[in-house]
Amino acid sequence: VLAPTRELAAQTAQLLRDLASALPQRLRIALAFGGVSINPQLMALRGGCDIMVATPGRLLDLLDHNG
C-alpha cells in the first residue's frame, strides 16, 4: 500500500493490523516511511511480510538498499 505521508502510512498500517487481528492466521504487516533510520525497517523486512505500507520515497530507498 502506497501512502503519500508518514501519518497516513501509520494510520493505514494500524487499521490493517486491527483488521488482521480477527483472522485465524497472523499477517506480517510492515511499515516504512522516511525521516527515521532505515536500518530497523530493513531488519523488519528480512523475514518478509504479507502487506507493506510505505511512503514513495522510503519504498525507493528500500529498493535501492536491496537491489
Summary of the structure (lengths in Angstrom):
residues: 67
radius of gyration: 11.8
end to end distance: 20.1
largest distance: 34.9
contacts: 175
relative contact order: 0.24
helix: 49%
strand: 13%
